Amino acid sequence: MSQEETFLEFPCEFPIKVMGRSDVDLHSLVMELVGKHVPELSEKDITRRDSRQGNYISLTVTVTASSKAQLDQIYLDLNASDAVLMTL
């Protein structure tokens, strides 16, 4: 399989999970970074879950992805941020 091949058919709904510490405004950061690539992103596209101890949060951002390149760039931008501990 070449690097451009994927099992996804575009456009498609795609969930991106972003994890970080709870003392950071991760929500605003994710809105900014993902919003650059998905202009129609809104608050209703993000769900939040706090860790049991309250030290970490995870956000699930569901986007309508138009291409693999778009998803790759979103993941690169998110992972480049020091506030983001992990993406899935």
CORGIJO-V138749 format. One record per run of one state. SS is the DSSP state (H for helix, E for strand, L for the rest). FROM is the first residue (numbers start at 1). LEN is the number of residues. If there is no record, write none. Layout:
SS_FROM_LEN ; SS_FROM_LEN
This chain:
L_1_11 ; E_12_10 ; L_22_4 ; H_26_10 ; L_36_7 ; H_43_3 ; E_46_5 ; L_51_5 ; E_56_10 ; L_66_2 ; H_68_13 ; L_81_3 ; E_84_4 ; L_88_1
